[in-house]
Amino acid sequence: MKIEKTDLPGVLIIQPPTIFEDFRGEYVEIYNKDLYQVGGIQVDFIQDDISISKKNVIRGIHGDAITWKLISCLHGSFYFVVVNNDPTSPHYKKFVSLTLSDNNKLQVLVPPNHGNGHLVLSDTAIFHYKQSTLYERKSQFTIKWNDPDYGVWWPISNPILSKRDQ
């Protein structure tokens, strides 16, 4: 397992502990509590969620004050953004971005007070995330995808959005 820090403290890029390929296909171990804890990730994940979206859909930027998330792309590819939404942080309104895909198999650890969003780049993509809390809609914040105060760059100007994300 390889763990890389980003410009936002607490936001980590992770190469899963086991990636195996042979003539039959692939095997990827996307989470092993013991190995992640040895790697310094002491989060107790209690809920797993998946969203499936089509090309040019942006989901997010959403988050809350208490939830850790471990994000993976199980199929396809998406442009992924993490935004610091903690007004007490010197990194407030700063963001990091990268592409997650079923080819690179990277994961991103997103800490509390950070929002995340993604733009689907492939025909479809399957977004998987582990959460340290049960989902509670009323505690969530939403940052508009193109809010000029945050200045998040997206490789699209006219995405498909939900009412919440408009």
C-alpha positions in Angstrom: 0.0 0.0 0.0 1.3 3.4 -1.0 0.0 6.6 0.7 0.7 10.1 -0.7 -0.1 13.4 1.0 -1.7 16.2 -0.9 -1.6 20.0 -0.5 -4.6 19.7 1.8 -3.7 18.3 5.2 -5.6 15.0 5.9 -6.5 14.4 2.3 -4.5 11.4 1.2 -4.1 9.5 -2.1 -3.9 5.8 -1.6 -2.8 2.9 -3.8 -4.7 -0.1 -2.4 -2.7 -2.8 -0.6 -3.2 -5.6 -3.2 -3.5 -5.2 -6.9 -3.1 -8.4 -8.9 -3.5 -9.0 -12.6 -3.1 -12.1 -14.7 -4.6 -13.7 -17.8 -7.9 -14.2 -16.0 -8.4 -10.5 -15.1 -7.8 -8.5 -12.0 -8.1 -8.7 -8.2 -8.0 -5.5 -6.1 -8.3 -5.4 -2.3 -9.9 -2.0 -1.8 -9.9 -2.1 2.0 -8.3 -4.0 4.8 -8.8 -2.4 8.2 -5.5 -3.8 9.7 -3.4 -2.7 6.8 -4.9 0.8 6.6 -4.4 1.2 10.4 -0.8 0.2 10.0 -0.6 2.9 7.3 -1.8 5.5 9.8 -5.5 5.6 8.7 -7.3 5.1 12.1 -10.8 5.6 10.8 -13.7 3.2 11.7 -15.8 3.0 8.5 -19.4 1.9 9.1 -21.3 2.5 5.8 -20.5 1.8 2.2 -22.3 3.5 -0.7 -22.2 3.4 -4.5 -23.4 5.9 -7.1 -23.6 5.1 -10.8 -23.6 8.1 -13.1 -23.3 8.8 -16.8 -20.9 10.9 -18.7 -20.8 14.7 -17.9 -22.7 14.3 -14.6 -21.3 16.3 -11.7 -22.2 15.0 -8.2 -21.3 17.2 -5.3 -19.5 19.2 -3.8 -20.9 17.7 -0.6 -19.6 17.0 2.9 -20.2 17.5 6.6 -18.3 18.3 9.8 -17.8 14.8 11.1 -17.6 12.2 8.3 -14.4 10.6 6.9 -14.8 9.1 3.4 -12.6 6.7 1.5 -13.4 7.1 -2.2 -12.7 4.6 -5.1 -13.7 4.3 -8.7 -14.9 0.8 -9.4 -15.7 1.3 -13.1 -14.9 4.0 -15.6 -13.3 7.3 -14.7 -14.1 10.5 -13.1 -12.4 13.9 -12.3 -12.4 14.1 -8.5 -12.3 17.3 -6.4 -11.8 17.7 -2.6 -12.5 21.2 -1.1 -11.5 22.4 2.3 -14.7 23.9 3.8 -13.4 24.7 7.3 -13.4 28.5 7.9 -11.0 28.1 10.8 -8.4 26.4 8.5 -5.6 28.2 6.7 -6.5 26.0 3.7 -10.1 27.2 3.7 -11.6 27.2 0.1 -8.6 25.5 -1.3 -9.0 22.3 -3.4 -7.1 19.4 -4.8 -8.2 17.4 -7.9 -7.2 14.2 -9.7 -8.6 11.5 -11.9 -9.8 8.3 -10.4 -10.4 5.3 -12.6 -10.7 1.6 -12.7 -7.3 1.7 -14.5 -5.3 3.6 -11.9 -7.2 2.1 -8.9 -6.3 5.1 -6.7 -8.4 6.0 -3.6 -8.8 9.3 -1.8 -9.3 9.7 1.9 -11.5 12.8 2.6 -11.5 14.2 6.1 -14.4 16.0 7.9 -15.1 19.6 6.9 -14.1 18.8 3.4 -16.5 18.5 0.5 -16.0 16.2 -2.5 -17.5 16.1 -5.9 -16.8 14.3 -9.2 -17.4 14.7 -12.9 -17.9 11.5 -14.9 -15.4 11.3 -17.8 -16.3 7.8 -19.2 -19.7 6.7 -20.6 -20.6 5.5 -17.1 -18.7 5.4 -13.8 -19.3 3.6 -10.5 -18.3 5.7 -7.5 -17.7 3.8 -4.2 -17.2 5.4 -0.8 -16.8 4.2 2.7 -18.1 6.5 5.4 -17.2 6.8 9.1 -20.8 7.9 10.0 -24.3 6.9 8.8 -25.5 9.3 6.1 -27.6 12.1 7.4 -28.8 14.5 4.7 -29.7 17.4 7.1 -26.1 17.7 8.4 -24.6 18.0 4.9 -23.3 21.2 3.2 -23.3 21.8 -0.5 -20.9 24.0 -2.3 -22.1 25.0 -5.8 -19.8 23.3 -8.4 -18.9 26.6 -10.0 -19.0 28.9 -6.9 -16.5 31.7 -7.8 -15.5 32.1 -4.1 -13.9 28.6 -4.3 -12.6 28.8 -7.8 -12.7 25.0 -8.4 -11.6 24.2 -12.0 -13.7 21.6 -13.9 -13.0 20.3 -17.4 -16.5 21.1 -18.5 -18.7 24.2 -18.7 -22.2 22.7 -19.0 -22.5 19.6 -16.8 -25.6 17.5 -16.0 -26.6 18.5 -12.4 -29.2 17.5 -9.8 -31.4 20.3 -8.4 -29.3 20.2 -5.2 -26.1 20.8 -7.1 -27.5 23.6 -9.3 
